[in-house]
Amino acid sequence: MKNILAIDTCTEVCSVSLYTQSKKISRFLKGVAKSSGLVLPLCDEVLEEAGLRVEDLDLITYTKGPGAFTGVRMCVSVVQGMSLAFDIPTLGFSTLEVVGYGASKKYQSDKVAIALDARMNEVYWAVYKNGEFSKEMICKPGEVPQLTVDYLGVGTGWGAYTQALSESSSIKQYHAEFYPKAENLIDLALNHLQKNKWPDDNLPLPTYLRNNVAQKSLK
């Protein structure tokens, strides 16, 4: 049986989940100052509860961004350290995909529009439709693609830029207080492994959409 550790610190929450013996042991923190700095104690907690050590892990799955710059760096750094020290393969997912998958499961919706507050009057945006994740992007709230009213909006962007997002996308229903959870990372990893070979890449890398935009503007 595979032991999988999932880690997310890319937004204002910190979440860790351990999958072992077909069950999940999870921790979730929100509203704690610098919660991403608590990720290692949370990892220790779930491993201790399961009677495992880091070297017993078969895979580490993580959110690679986009998100808060410090949170993304924290998440990737922790995963890099564990992976390189104990030769554990890793598997990264977009923060937006984790939010979209979690919302589709919780609200039983096949059409989810994810908007995370990227600050500077911008949002990280993507769509999760019928189990497929669209390409993520960064844009102004008033410039997101037009969709249909049967989509459900989720993510902090909907709370920060409600009117602009609603007018541009035509979406009326949304849940702004919805965050990524490591237990949903576990599900995404298990789904991935059913369709793909076991990963052997030990170099976790972050996703910074704002950097990509800046580089393009210089060309």
C-alpha positions in Angstrom: 0.0 0.0 0.0 1.3 3.4 -1.0 1.9 6.2 1.6 1.3 9.6 0.2 1.8 13.0 1.9 0.0 16.1 0.5 1.0 19.6 1.3 -0.5 23.0 0.5 0.6 26.4 1.8 0.0 28.5 -1.4 -2.9 30.7 -0.1 -3.9 32.0 3.3 -4.4 28.5 4.7 -2.1 25.7 5.5 -3.2 22.1 4.8 -1.6 18.7 5.2 -3.0 15.2 4.5 -1.5 11.8 4.8 -2.9 8.9 2.8 -2.0 5.5 4.3 -3.9 2.1 4.5 -6.6 3.6 2.3 -7.5 6.4 4.8 -6.6 10.1 5.2 -5.2 11.9 8.2 -5.6 15.6 7.7 -4.8 19.0 9.3 -6.2 22.4 8.1 -5.3 25.8 9.5 -6.9 29.1 8.6 -6.7 32.5 10.3 -3.4 31.9 12.0 -0.6 34.4 11.4 2.1 33.0 9.1 0.2 29.6 9.0 2.5 28.4 6.2 5.3 28.3 8.8 3.5 25.6 10.7 3.6 23.1 7.8 6.5 21.0 9.2 4.8 20.5 12.6 1.6 19.5 10.8 3.5 17.0 8.8 5.1 15.6 11.9 1.6 15.3 13.5 0.0 13.3 10.7 3.1 11.0 10.4 3.2 10.4 14.1 -0.5 9.7 14.2 0.0 7.0 11.5 3.2 5.7 13.1 5.2 6.5 10.0 8.4 8.4 9.3 9.3 10.6 6.3 11.4 7.9 4.8 8.3 5.6 4.7 6.6 7.9 2.2 6.2 6.7 -1.4 5.1 10.0 -2.9 4.7 13.7 -1.9 2.1 15.7 -3.7 1.8 19.4 -3.4 0.3 22.7 -4.7 2.8 24.5 -6.9 1.0 27.8 -7.2 -0.1 30.2 -8.3 -0.8 31.9 -5.0 0.9 34.0 -2.3 4.6 34.3 -3.2 5.8 33.4 0.3 3.3 30.5 0.6 4.3 29.1 -2.8 8.0 29.2 -1.9 7.4 27.6 1.5 5.4 24.8 0.0 7.9 24.0 -2.7 10.9 24.4 -0.4 9.5 21.9 2.2 8.7 19.4 -0.6 12.1 19.8 -2.2 13.8 19.2 1.2 11.9 16.0 2.0 12.2 14.7 -1.6 15.9 15.3 -2.0 16.8 14.1 1.5 14.9 10.8 1.3 14.7 10.3 -2.5 10.9 10.5 -2.6 9.2 11.2 -5.9 6.9 14.3 -6.1 3.8 15.3 -8.0 2.6 18.9 -8.2 -0.8 20.3 -9.0 -2.1 23.9 -9.7 -3.6 25.5 -6.7 -6.5 26.4 -8.9 -7.1 22.8 -10.0 -7.2 21.7 -6.3 -9.8 24.4 -5.5 -11.8 23.5 -8.6 -11.8 19.8 -7.9 -12.7 20.3 -4.3 -15.6 22.6 -5.2 -17.0 20.3 -7.8 -17.0 17.5 -5.3 -18.5 19.5 -2.4 -21.2 21.3 -4.4 -21.8 18.6 -7.0 -21.1 21.0 -9.8 -19.7 20.0 -13.2 -18.9 23.7 -14.0 -16.7 25.6 -11.7 -14.9 29.0 -12.3 -12.0 29.6 -9.9 -10.8 33.1 -9.1 -8.1 33.6 -6.5 -7.2 37.1 -5.4 -3.8 37.9 -6.9 -3.7 41.4 -5.4 -2.9 44.5 -7.6 -6.4 44.3 -9.0 -5.8 40.9 -10.6 -7.1 37.4 -10.2 -5.7 34.0 -10.9 -8.3 32.4 -13.1 -9.2 28.9 -14.5 -12.2 26.7 -15.2 -12.8 23.2 -13.9 -15.5 21.6 -16.2 -16.6 18.0 -16.4 -13.4 16.9 -14.6 -11.1 18.8 -16.9 -8.9 21.7 -15.8 -8.4 24.6 -18.2 -5.2 26.5 -18.6 -4.7 29.0 -15.7 -4.0 32.7 -16.3 -3.7 36.0 -14.5 -6.0 38.9 -15.5 -8.0 41.9 -14.4 -11.4 40.9 -12.8 -13.3 42.7 -15.5 -11.5 40.8 -18.2 -12.2 37.2 -17.3 -13.9 35.1 -20.1 -17.7 35.2 -20.4 -19.3 31.9 -19.3 -22.9 31.0 -18.4 -25.0 31.3 -15.3 -24.9 27.6 -14.6 -21.2 27.9 -13.6 -20.3 28.1 -9.9 -17.7 30.7 -8.8 -15.3 29.8 -6.0 -12.2 31.3 -4.5 -11.1 34.5 -2.7 -11.3 36.5 -5.9 -15.1 36.3 -5.8 -15.0 38.1 -2.4 -12.5 40.7 -3.4 -13.9 41.6 -6.9 -17.5 40.3 -6.8 -19.1 42.8 -9.1 -16.4 42.9 -11.8 -16.2 39.1 -11.9 -19.9 38.6 -12.0 -20.5 41.2 -14.8 -17.6 39.9 -16.9 -18.3 36.1 -16.5 -22.2 36.2 -16.2 -21.8 34.0 -13.1 -24.2 34.8 -10.2 -23.6 32.0 -7.7 -20.3 31.9 -5.9 -18.5 30.8 -2.7 -15.7 33.2 -1.9 -14.7 31.4 1.4 -13.5 28.2 -0.4 -9.8 27.2 -0.1 -7.5 24.4 -1.3 -7.3 21.3 0.9 -4.6 18.8 1.0 -7.1 15.9 1.2 -8.3 16.9 -2.3 -4.7 16.8 -3.5 -4.6 13.2 -2.4 -7.6 12.4 -4.6 -6.0 14.2 -7.6 -2.8 12.3 -7.1 -4.6 8.9 -6.9 -6.6 9.7 -10.0 -3.4 10.7 -11.8 -1.6 7.5 -10.8 -4.4 5.4 -12.1 -3.9 6.8 -15.6 -0.1 7.5 -15.6 3.1 5.9 -14.5 4.6 6.6 -11.1 6.5 9.9 -11.2 10.3 9.8 -10.8 10.9 13.6 -10.9 12.5 14.8 -7.6 12.6 18.5 -8.4 9.4 20.3 -7.3 9.0 23.6 -9.1 6.7 26.6 -8.4 4.3 28.3 -10.8 4.4 32.1 -10.8 1.9 33.4 -13.4 2.8 37.0 -12.7 6.4 36.3 -13.6 5.3 34.8 -16.9 3.3 37.9 -17.7 6.2 40.2 -16.9 8.5 38.3 -19.1 6.2 38.4 -22.1 5.7 42.1 -21.7 9.5 42.6 -22.1 9.6 40.9 -25.5 
